Amino acid sequence: MEFSSNFFLLSLIFFFSSALLLFLHHRIKPSLNRRLPPGPLGWPILGNMLDLGTMPHRTLFGLRPKYGDVIRLRLGSMNSMAILSAKAATEFFKNHDLSFAERTITETMRVHDYHKGSLALAPYGSYWRVLRRLVTVDMLVHKRINDTAIIRRKCVDNMLLWIEEEACKLEAKCGLHVARFVFLMTFNLLGNLMLSQDLLDPQSKDGSEFFNAMMGLMEWSGYANMSDYFPWLRWLDLQGLRRNMERDLGKALEIASKFVKERLMDRQIGAEKKDFLDLLLEFEGNGIEEPAKISDRDLNIFILEMFMAGSETTSSTTEWALTELLRNPNSMIKAKAELMQVVGANQKVEESDIDNLPYLQAIMKETLRLHPPIPFLVPRKAIRDTDFMGFDIPKNTQVLVNAWAIGRDSDVWDDPLSFKPERFIGTKIDYKGQHYELIPFGAGRRMCAGVPLAHRVLHLILGSLLHKFDWELDGNVTRETMDMKDRLGITMRKNEPLLFSSNFFLLSLIFFFSSALLLFLHHRIKPSLNRRLPPGPLGWPILGNMLDLGTMPHRTLFGLRPKYGDVIRLRLGSMNSMAILSAKAATEFFKNHDLSFAERTITETMRVHDYHKGSLALAPYGSYWRVLRRLVTVDMLVHKRINDTAIIRRKCVDNMLLWIEEEACKLEAKCGLHVARFVFLMTFNLLGNLMLSQDLLDPQSKDGSEFFNAMMGLMEWSGYANMSDYFPWLRWLDLQGLRRNMERDLGKALEIASKFVKERLMDRQIGAEKKDFLDLLLEFEGNGIEEPAKISDRDLNIFILEMFMAGSETTSSTTEWALTELLRNPNSMIKAKAELMQVVGANQKVEESDIDNLPYLQAIMKETLRLHPPIPFLVPRKAIRDTDFMGFDIPKNTQVLVNAWAIGRDSDVWDDPLSFKPERFIGTKIDYKGQHYELIPFGAGRRMCAGVPLAHRVLHLILGSLLHKFDWELDGNVTRETMDMKDRLGITMRKNEPLLVVPKKCIV
């Protein structure tokens, strides 16, 4: 869980609001001597953020009649100016372009100094001119664009084929998401132009990882970041955007660097491809006001920018064009007739046809007028104090050119809200920067340099889609009911969950309701004087102990035990909590009070789609929970069935070993691979086989791929601490966007799981039964009284998801920690490998039947789970009733955090508890199956993890196979002494820095 942002958020407001108010009053108050543009007055601290709402481009458009063509805004501490008319845009770009030639750089884009190497964002100066010249004179000059037409034709042909194949699979009147195909095609096209590579080739591991990293970059850069409006909050990274960007941008830069190194090696042997990358590598500057060569860092950033700038804008524009044409069928008819006349039946649209397709060009202009990809363009910034249209604009003012509003300016457009391509027929108005009433790509020095290429690509895509297919709306939608709302992200797409609302309302809530909340909480959560509550730190107003816990609460609470004892009282926001920190207290809890604390604390994230109601881990304690528990423990994971499925696990582990072996052969000397990734993928595939009899990671399985991606989202969102859990009155705001994200990804995962179930039911109708876990669920028959007669469709789907949620991440993180400890303790590694050689034998595979004969391997797993339990607080329990526990009064609904991490370090029961010593388990019966409360990585009592019998087999089979198949060494940049042993909290407790290891010697 990401604790830091939530623990500091409210505290910052309450303890520094007075100082900030005074600071900002002096910092941002307008000078009485300045003639500033008019604008709404704004609120203390927040400025005009509340005035803008969730769709600021629309809000500002509505403010023009009141305030005029130029509006002053204050967004937090940022002075801003919005340009809302073609008249103001003309003045801005024609007469003041140089005065506003700098960019506003967001905190997200400062990560890894991205902005310094970016053409779109680089400081205005000599290096920016070098980049601009490279793009406009070398890369996108007319001849080179013509020379690469065959590449664009190939990529568009592939897209049309993908759409045709997908259309054949659709049921009648079911629609496909055409923008997705355009996005993928554009991404692949840019890979070909930049790198001469098909990055979406299923065989390209680097391509796949690069795609995923770039998806992250586009997501994080599309969020409004509080740190930009309140710079003194930067160090907190309240939304986690900087952390996420550092991770995904770092990964993308690493892969881009790999592409460049491979190209340099090719060039050494005379293999030049003359793509965009070669042009960058051939650049030679004068070494004075421009660099002699482009640096490695800037090369990598340039590669990334090609994808950032081109793929999302192209797909969103195409989506809007098709949307408007389906709403305006007469325009669709005219466009198709023009294509038939110019291109001809059964012929492909070529780029050479574009100049002869004036109506298609008019459609594109009209689409870009109404739906510019970036409604505010890329924000500019004043280089100096400037007189603009009679107003004094201070240095560093941010300028938002509202291209969306300008495209609806009734002073220059007739009937501006209607889609009328005909308005462009017979006019020379274009979007190439000379006509300021139509500036979807900007204008002036810093307009988009890629317009010549975008012009070709957009028309080729739209023309090809219209000429190849006839288009109809999905059967559930009509022209009248089409959703025409937009949403803001990195571009303006058709409506999906909004990205701006949480940021615009976040601070306002605190400032305007803090007094009421303080009074409310004082009465709600103050402890009764008649109760004997456990001791604990006093805590802060409103926040309680959230500030006391820090970013690693399991470690913090472990350190508080000497002061407060085995049981600690906590208040996390409005949530009463109790932490158990010793084996003694855990024994008392599970042995004597298990029933009193048999309920679960349900987070807001896990309430989405009523997930918690169908989940074995989270379901209310009662008859349905007992049904699920019995199904798992008596039917699915009974000893005989586990034995019967051993061959499946063996197959999946063999595949994993093969993947690792193949990857190891590609590695440069001393370069490590991320072994936990292979374990995760193997476990995910294994669960797919056990649950559904499917290889979900088969490259041919579209459902498997989409299910995997959706499950990755579920695991990410469920791993964050959610402010709504600690401050329930904030739920409606969904401040961190976790509910929205969870609704999207969980909804997608449930949809695909439902498809799996429907396919199985059809198979069973023709007598094809597979006797996997899904069949067992379908065969369940209850008495229909205190238990259901059948498991509902919803609960079936949730159960499928839970298998993956519970099993994959825990297995990979535990394996990673085990290998980490063995590499830090080479004597233990030697003993384990010797035992495997003696029991299993050279050139033999480790089998599950060997596990009982491998006591040292078992001891390693126990010691790993003692020091690194996958979920350090287990799954939180909740008091069903008021309970007397160890002499303390525990109120009903108190959350209970059993700190398995601290218990595994309890010096009252463990000798030398901080050291890794598997030998401590040799000759003892201590195990992690719920009877020994000093070792409870999977919990204990009624609600302990039901999957332990399977986990026991899988963990030992994986670790034993990895140790017996390979000799392992650390990555060449790391030693035993410098290994990072810090952990981080998410859905499980992972290593903070992934373990990179080298498999050196294979057994043959």
N, C-alpha and C positions, 0 to 999 in steps of 0.2 A: 504494500500500500504506500502511496505517495503521501506521507504524513506532513512534510514540512510546510507545504503551501497552506494547508488547512489550519494547522496549528498557529500560524502566525497571522493569518488574514485579519481576523477581527481584532486581535490584540493591537495590531498596528494602528487601526483606526481609533480605538478608545484611548490609547495612551499618548498618541502624538497628534490627535486631531487639532487641538488648540494651537500647537506650534506650527502645524502645516497651514492652518487658516491664516495666521499672522504672516507666515512666510509668503504664501501665495498672494495675499492681499497686496503686499509691496511689490511682488515680482511681476504680477500680470495686470495690475490696474492700468487702464489706458492713461496716457499722458494727456493732461488738459490742453497741451499745446498742439496735439496731433489731430488731424482730420481723419479719423478712422472710418472705414465703411460702416454702414448701419448693420444691426443684427440683433437677434434676441438677447435679452439681458443675461440669462444664464443663472446658475445656482452657485452657492458657495462651493469651493473646491472643485466640483464637477464641471463647472462651466455649462456648456450647451449640450453635454452628452445626453442628458435626459430629453432634450428637445428633439433630438434626431431620430429617436425610435429605432426600430430594427431594420428599416430600409432607408438609410440617410439620403440616398440619391433622390428618392421620391419625396421625402420630407422637404428637402431644400428646394426642389422644383415648386412645391406648394408655397414656399415662403417668398418667392420672387415678387408676386403682386404687392406684398407688404413692404419688402425691404429693397427691392430693386435688383439690378443685374449682378451686383457684387455684394456679398454678405460677409461680415466679420463673424468669426466663431472662436470660442475658446473651448478646446477639448482637454479637460484636465488642466495641465500647465502649458499646453501647446497652443500658441496663437496660430490661427488658421484663417484663410480667406477662400470663399467658394465663388467660382465664376459660373454664372447660370444662363448666359445668353450668347448668341452668335456675335453680337456687337462687342461684348466684353472680351470674348475669345479672340476676335480679330485684333482688338487693341493689344491684348496680352501677347499674342504670338508675333504680330507684325512689328510692334514698337518696343516691346519690353522683354523679348525672349532671352536676351543675354542677362538681364537683371535677375531673372528667375531660372537660371540654367542649372542650379544645384538640385539635388534630390533630398527628400526627407528619407532618412534611413531608419527602418524599424529595428527594434531590438532583435527580432528573430533573424533578420538578414545580416546582422553584425556577426553572427556565429561563424567561427572559423575565418573571419574577415572576408566573407563571401562578397560583401558589397564592394570591396576594393578591386576585385578582379572582374566585376560584372559590367558589361556595356550599359545595361539599363540603369545601374545604380552608381557606377564609379564617379568619383569627384570630377567635376568639369575641369579639364586640363589636358596636358600633353598625352598622358596615357589613354585617356578616354578617346582622344582624337585618333590615336593609333588603332584602337579597337574598332572605332567607327569606320575608319578607312579600310581596314581589313574586310569588314562585312560588306560595305557598299561598293568598294572598288575591286576587290579580289573575289569574294565569295558569291555575292548576289548581283554581279554584273550580268548584263543581258545574255552574253554568249555562254557563260557558265550555267546560267539557269536553263538555257536551251539544251546544253550538253547533258544535263541531268534529267531531262524530261522522261527518258526511258525508265529511270528508277521510279519516278512518281507513277508512271503508267503501271509498272509491275505491282507496286504496293496497292494502288487502287483496285487493280484486277483481283488481287488476293482478298481485299475487303469485300468486294462484290461476291466472290466465291463463298466466303465465310457467311455472309448474310443469306445467300441462296441455300446453303446447307442447313443453316439454323431454321430458315423458313419452312423447310421440308419437315422439320420435327415438330412444328407448332400445331397445336390443336386449332380447329376452326375458330376464327375471330380472336385468337390470342395474339397479343402484340409482342414485338421484340424491341429492345432498347437500342435504337440505331446509333445513338451518340456513343455508346460503348464501343461499337465496331469502328467508328470514325476515330475515336481516341486511340485505340490500339493500332490502327493503321498508321496514324500520324506519328505515333511513338516509334513504330518500326521504320517509317520513312525517314525520320530524323536520324535514326541509327545508321541507316544506309548512307545518307548524305554526309553525316559527320564522320562515321567510323567504318563505312563499308561493311556493316554487320547487320544481320537480322537479329535484333536483340530479343525478339519474342520467339525465337526458335526454341522448342521444348528441350533441345539438347544443350542449350546455352545456359549453364549455371550462372555465369557472371551476368548474362543478360537478364535472367530472372531476378537475381538479387538487386541488380541496378534498377530494374523496373519497380520493385517493392520499395527500395530506398527513395526513389523519385516520387512515388505516391505519397510517402511520408512528408517529403519536402513540400509538395504542393498542398497537402492538408494543413501543415503547421503554418505555412506562410499565408494561408487564407484566413487565419483567425485574427481579430483585433486583439492587440496585446496591451493589457493594462500598464505594463512597464513603459510603453511609449507615451502614455498620457500622464503618468505619475512616475517620473524617473527615479525618485527615491525608493520606489518599490522594486527596482530591478534586481537587487541582491536576493530578494525572496523568490523570484520567478513563480509568482502565485499560480499561474495557470499551467506551469510545467512546460511551456512552449519552448523555452531555451533548451531545457534538457532533452526534449524530444527532437528538436532541430539538431542539436549537437550529435545525437546518436545517428539520425538518418542522413544528415549532411556528411558526417564523418564517413559513414559507410559508402555513400555515393562517390565522395571524393577518392576514397581508397580504390574503388573499382575503376573510376575514370583514370586514375594514375596507372592502374594495371593495363588499361587499353593503350595508354600512351607508351608505356615501356615496351609492350608487344610491338607497337608500330615502329619504335626506334630500332628494335632488333631487326624487323623486316627491312627497314631502310638501309641498315648496315650491309645487307646482302643484295641490295639493289632493287628490292621490291617496293615500288612506290605506287600508291593507289590514286593520287591526285584528288582525294576527297577534301573536305573542309579541314580535317586534322592535318593533312600534309601541308596545306596552305599555312596553317598556324606554325607548324614546325619549320617552315622555310622562311618565315619572317626574319628580316635583318634590319634593325634600326640603326641610327647613327650613334647610339650610346651616349648622347648628350641630353637633349630634351626628351628623347624617347629611348626605351631600353634597346640594347643590342639584340636581345632575344626575349621572347615571352617566357616568363618564369614557369616552373613546373606547376606551382599553385594556381597561377592565373590560367594556364592551359586547362587544368582540370575544371576550374570554375566556368570557363567558357563552354566546355562540353556540356556541363549541367544546364547552363542557361539556355542553350539551344532547345532542350527538352522542356524546361520550365516555361519558356516563352511561346512555344509553338503548339504543343499538343492539346492542352486544355482549351486554349482560345479557339482552335480550329473546330474541335468537337462541339463546343457550346454554340458557336455561330451556326454550324450546320444544323444542330438541333432546333435552334430558333427559326431558321429558314424553313425547314420542313414543317414546323409547327404553324407558321403563318400561312404556308401554302395549303395545308390541310384545313385551316380555318377559312381560307379564301380560294375555293375550288376553281373559280374563273382564272385566277392567276396561275394555278397549277396547269390548267388546260392550255393556256397560252404558252407557258414554258415548255411543255411537252411537245406542242405543235411546232414551236420554233426549233427544238432539238431534232424532231423528225425531219423537218425541211432541210436543215443545215447539215446534220450529221448523217441522216439516213437510217432506215430500218436495219437492224442486226449489225450496226457499225458501232465502234467504240467512240466515245467523246475523246478528242485529243486537245491538248493545250493550244494547238494551232487553230482550233475552232472558236476559241473564246472571243476573239475580236469580232467574229461574225454572229455572236449571240447577244445582241443588245438587251433583249428582255431578261435573259439570265443574269446579265450584269446589273440590270436595274433591280432585280430581286435581291441580289446580294447587297447593293447599296441601301435598299430600303430596310433590309434586315439589320444591317449595321447601324442605320439611323435610329431604329427603335430599340435595338438590343446590342449596344456596344459591349464588347467582351469585358472591358474593365471600365465601369461607369464613371469613375473619377480619374481615369487614366492612371499613370504612375505619378504620385504627388511630386510637385516641384517645391523649391524652397528659395526664398529671397537671398541673394548673395549680399545685398546692401540695402540700406534704407532707400525706398523708391517712391516716387510720385506716380500713382497709377489712377487714371481717370479722375483726377482731382482729390484722391485720397492718399494719405501717408501710410505706406506699408512698411512696417519695421523689418529690419534685417532678421533673417531666420524664420520669418513667417512661412508656414506651410500653405501651399496653394493646391486646392482641389478643383480641377477643371471638370465640371459636371457634364461630360459628353452625353449622358442620358437625357439631361434636361435640355441641352442645346439641340439635340435631335428632335425635341418637341416644342421648340421655340416658335410660337405662333406669329412672331414678327417676320420670320423668313419661310416658314413652312405652311402651306395651305392644308387645312384639315389634318393637323399634325398627329393626331392619335390613331388615324386609320392607316392600314397597310395598303399602299398604292404604288406599286413599282412604276406605273406609268408616269409618275411625276418626274422621273429621270430620263425618259425618252426624249431625245432632241436637246438635252442640256449637256453641258460639259462638267457639271458638278461631279466631283470624285472625292475619294477618301485618302488621297495621297499627299495631303498636307497643305494644299493651296486654297482650299475652300473651307473656311472656318466654321461653317454651319454643319459640316459633316466631318468629324474628327475622331472616329472610333479608334484610330491608331496614333492619335496625337498630332502635333505639328511642330514646326520649328526645329531647332538644333537637336532636341532630344526625342523627336518622334521615333516610333518603332522603325528600326533599320530593316526589318524583315518583310516590309510591305510587298516588294516585288515578288518574293516567293509566296507569301500568303495569298496574293491576288491569283496566282496560278493554281495553287493547291485548293483554295476554297471553291473556285469555279469548276475545277476538274472533279472534285468530290461531289458537289451538288448536282452538276450536270450528269455525271455518271449514275448517281442514284435515281434521278428522275427518268433518265433514258432507259435504264436497265429494268426498272420495276414500276408497276403501278402500286400506289400506296393507299392504304385505308387505315382509319383509326381502329384501335383495339375495340372489340365488341361492346365493352362497358362504357365507352366514351362517345359523345357526339360533338359536333362543332360548337354547339351552344354550351356544353358542359366542360369543355377543355379548360384545364387549369393554366392560366396565363400569368400566375404570380412568379416572381423571380426570387432568387436567394443569392446572397453575397458570399463568395469564398475567394479563391485566387482569381476566379472570373465570375461573371453574373450568369448563373445557370438557371434553368427552369426549377421551380420551387422544390426544395427538400428542406430538412431541418435547418433553421437559421443559425448563423455563426455569431451574430452581433449582440443578441439580446442579453446574454449573461454579463457582458462587459458594460453595457450601457446602464444596467440597473444595479450592479453589484454594490458600489460604494453608496449610492443614494439610499438604499434600504437602511444601511447602517446609520447614516447621519440623521435621517428623519424619523426613525423609529427606535433609536437606541434607548431613549429614556423609558419608553413603554416596555421594551424588552427587559430592561434591567429590573423594573418593578415586577414584571410578570415572573421572571426567573427567580427573583428573591423569594417569592412566596412558593413557587413550584418546587424548588430543589433544595431549600435550606433543610438541614438535617433536624429531625425531631430531637428535642432535648431529652426525651425519655428513652431514646434508643442507644444501645451500646454498639456503635458502628466501629468497624475496623479502623485502625489509624491510617493516616496517609497525609501527603502534602496538602497544605491549605488550599492552594489554587487561587485563581484570579477571578474577578467579577466576569460574569457571562461565560468566559472561556473555560473556567474550572482548571483542570490540570493539563490542558492540552499543550500549554507552553512548557510544562515541566518534562514532557515525554521526549521532546526532540524528534529527530528524524528516524531513530532506531529505538522505538519504545521497548522492545524486548530486552535490549541491553540496558536501557535506562532503569527499568524496573528491577532488573537483576542487581543493579548497584544500590537501589533503595532498600533492599532487604535488611542489611545490617542496622539501618536506622528505624524501620517501621515493622519489621517482622515478616512472618511467612505469608500473611494475608494483608493486602493493602486496599484501602478504599480510594477510589478515583471518581472524579466527576469530569466527564468529557462533554463539554457544552452542557446540554440539558440531560445527558444520559448518566445515570448512576451506574457505576461499574465497580467490580471487585477483581483484583488480580491475585492469583495463587502462584507462589514463588518457590515452594519447596516440595520435596517428595512426601514429607510428613503431611502437609496440608492437602496434597493431591490424594493421598491414601484416604484421608478422612472424607474428602469430597466424593470420590468415586465409590468407596465402600459403603458409606453410611448416608450419603445425601444425594445419590445419583438421581433418584426420582424427583426430588424437590427442584432440581435444576435440569429437567429433561427437555425443556423448550429451547429453541434457538433464537438468537437475536437476528432479525432479518433486516438487511441493509436495503436502502431505497433502490439500489441498482438491481438487486435480486427480486424485487417485487414486480419488475417489468414483465408484462405478459403473464403475470401470476406464476412466474417460474418457481417460486419457493413452495407453492402448494403441491406441485407434482414432483418435487425433488426429495430423494431419500435423505440427503444430508440436511435439508432445511425444512421439510414438511412438519406441520404441527404434530406434536406427540399425541398419538391416538391410533384408532383402528386402521386408517389407511397407511400410516407410517409402518405399522406392524405388517401389513400386507407386503409392502415394498421390501422391508427388511427380510421377511421370510422368503420372498422370491429370490433375493440375492444369496442369502446364506444357505438355504435349503435346496434351491433348484439350480441356480447358476454356478455358484462357487463351491458346491459340494465336492469332496475329494475326487470322486469318480469322474465328474465332468471336467475338472481341472486336468486330470490325467489324460482324458480323451482328447483334449485340445492341445496337448503338448507339441504335437507335430506342427500346428499353426505357429506357435511361438518359435519353434526351431527354425521354420522357414523364414520368418520375419527377421530373426537375429542374423541368420545367414546372409540375408539381403543387406542388412546394415553393415556387416563385416566386409561384404563385397564393395559397397559404396565407399567405405573408408579406405579400402585397399586401392581402389581406382583413384580416389582423390589424393592419396599419399604419393602415388606415382607422378602426379602433376606438380607436387610441391617443390619449390626451390629448397636447397639445402638449409636446414635449420629453421624453416618456416613452419609454423604450427597450424593445425586445423582445429576448428571448434567442435570437439567431439560431442558435446551436449546437444548440438543441433542434429547430429545424426541419430542420437538416441531418441530425441523428441519425435523426429519424423518416423522412426521405426515404431515407437510406441503408438503414435497416432494411427499408423497403418495396421498395427496389431489389433488395436481396439476396433477398427473398421472390420477386420476379419472375424473377430470374436462376436461382435454385435450384429453385423450385417452381411457377413461372408463376402466382403468387398475390399479390394485394394483401392482405398480412397485416394492414394497418391499416384495412381496410374495416370500418366500424362494424357491418356485418351479420355479420362473421366472428367467431363466438364462439371458435373454435379459434385464430384469429389473435390475438385479444386475450389469451387465456390464455397463448399461446406468448410473446407480447411480455412479459407480466408475469413469466413464469418466466425468460426470458432476462435481464431486468433484475436478477433475483435472482442468477443465475449471475455476471453481470458484477460485481455488488457484492461477493459473497463471495470471488471469485477475486482481487479487488483488495486484500484485507487481508493483511498479514504474519501468519503463523500460528505461534504459539509452538511448536506440535507439530513444525514443520520444524527448529527450532533445538534443541529438547530432545525427542528422539524418545520418551523414556520417559514423556512426558506425553501421548502420543497418545490413550491409552485414556480420558483425562479429557475430551478435547475442550473445553479450558478456555474458549475464546471462543465455542463453539457453532457454529463455522464448518462443521464436518463435517455436523452435523445440518441446518443450513440448506441446505447444498449438496446433501445427499441429497434433501431435499424438493424444491427447485427444479429440480435437474438431473433428478431422477426424473420430475417433471411435464413438463419440456421434452422428454425422451426419449420419454415416452408420446405426446405430441402429434406429435412427429416421426415416430414409428412409424405413427401414424394417417395422416399425409400419404403415407408410403410405401405403405401398404396401399391407400389410395385410388388411387394412381398405378398400382399393379399391376393393380387391377381395370380401370382405364381402358385399360391396355395389352392386357388380354385381349380387349377389343372393338376393338382396332386404333387406339386414340386415343393417339398419341405426340406429345409436345410438344417434344422435342429440347432440353430445358433441361439444367441440370447434373445434376438427379436422374436423368433418362433416361440420361445418359452413365455414371453410376455403376451403374445397373441393367444396362446393356449390357456392362459389363466382363467379360471372360473371361480368366482366367489359366491358367497351365500346370498348376496343381495340385501342383507339386513345390516349388520354392523360393518360389512365390507362390500365393495362394489361387485356386481356380477361380472363385469369385465373392466379392464383398464381403459379409461377414456382415450380418445385420439390425442387430446392435448397432453395428457400425462405420459402416453407412450412416447411422444416426440421429446418431451422434457427428459424422460429417462435416458433416451439415446444420447442427448446432449451431455447429460451428467456423467456418463461413462467417460467421455472424452475430457470433460472439465476436470474430473477427479484423478484421472490416470496418467495423462501424458506429461504435464508439466512437473508433477511430483517425481515421476520416474527419472526424467532427464536431469533435474536439479540434484537429486540424490546421487545419481551416477557421477555427475560432475564433481560434487564435493568428495566422493570416495576416491576418485582418481587424483584430485588435488591433494588430499591428505597422504595418499600413497607416494606421490612424487615428492612431497615434503619429508616423507619418512621412508627412505629407500630400503631400510631393513625390513619393514613390513611388506614392501613390494616384493622383495626377494623371497620372504617366507611364503607369501601367497602364491607366487609363481612356482616355487618348489613343490608346494602341496598339490597344485593343479597338475604338474608334471607327474607326480607320483600316483595320484588317484586317477587322472584322466588318461595320461600317457601322451607321448609325442605324436603329432600328426592326427590326433583324435579330437572330436568336438566335445565340448562340455555339454552334458545332458542334464535335464532336471533331476533325473534319478541319481546324479552324482552329488547333489547338494548336501544330503545328509552325511556324506562322507568327507565333507570339506569344512571342518569346524573352524579353521582359521579364516576362510573366506566369510563364513557366517559372522565371526567375531568382528571382521572389518566392517561388515554392513551394520552391525549393531553399534559399533563405535562411531561410525559416520552419522547414523541417525541420532545418537546421543548428542553429539556436538552440533549437528546441522539438521534438526527436524524440519521437514518440508514446510510446515505451517507453524511458526513458532508459538502462536497463541491458540493452536488448534482452531476448530470452528467454534466461535463464541457460544456459550450456553446462556440461559436466562432463567431466573427464579420463577417458578410457577406460583409460589405462595411466599408469604413471609416465613423466614426460616431462621432457626438458631443454628449457627455454624461456628464451631470452635469457640463458643462463648460470645459470639457477636450476633447482633440482630441484622439479618440481611433482608431488606425490603423486597416485596414482590416486584418483578420486572427488572431487577438488577441484572446487568450484563456481567457475565463471568468470563474473564480471560485467564485460561490456564496456560501459564508460561512454560511450555515444554522445553524451550531453549534454556531457561534459567534452571529448571529442574534437572536437566542433563548436566548442569555444572554445580549441583548442590554438594558442597564439601562435606555435609553431614553423612552422605551415603557414597560418595565417589572419592577414591583416593587420587590425588594429583588430577583434579577434574578438568584442568585446561589443556592437558596433554592428550595426544592421540596414541592410545595404547590398546590395541585390539586384544592383547594378552589378558586384559582384565576379565574378559568373558570366558576364557578357556577354563573348563572345569566347573562353571556355574550354570544354573538353569535360568538365569535372568534372560527374559525375552521381551519383544515389543508387541506381544499379542494381547495385551490388556490386563494381565494379572500382576505385573510388576510395575508399581506406580512411580518408580524412579526412572523408568524408561517408557515414555508414552508418546512417541512421535506420531502415532496414529490414533491417539486418544485412548479412552477406556470406558467401561460401563456400557449402558444401553446404546449410546449414540456414537460409539467408536466407529472408525472407518470399517465398513463391511467388506471392503476389497482386500483386506490384509492377506488372506490365503493366496490370492492371485499375485499381489504385489511381492510377496515373499519369493515366489518362484521367478517372477520376471526380473526383479532386481539382481538376484544371484546369478541367473542365467546370463544377463547382460554383462555384469561386471566380470564374472568368470570367463566369459567368451572373449571380452576385450583384453584381459590380462594374458590369457592362454594363446591368443592368436597373434598378438603384437608385443614387442618391447616398446616402452613409452619413454620419451624424453621431453623435457620442456622446450618450448620455443626458444630459439637462440638468443633472444633479447632478455630472457628471464632466468633467474637462478632460484634455488630453493630458498635462499635468504631474502630475495627481493619479491617473491610471489605475493600478490595482493590477496589477502585473506578477508577483506571486508565483504560484508553481505549487503544486499538491498532487498527491500520488501516489495512484493507485487502479489500476485495470486499465490506464489510460493516464495521462499527465501532463497534467492539465487546468489551466486557470486557477483560481486559488484563489477569486476572485470572478468569477462568470459575466459575460461581456461583454454589456452592454445597449446596443443601438444603434438609431438611428432611421432607417428608410428614407424619405428625404425626397421625392425627385423620381423618378417612374416614367417610363420611356421608353415612349411610345405611338406 
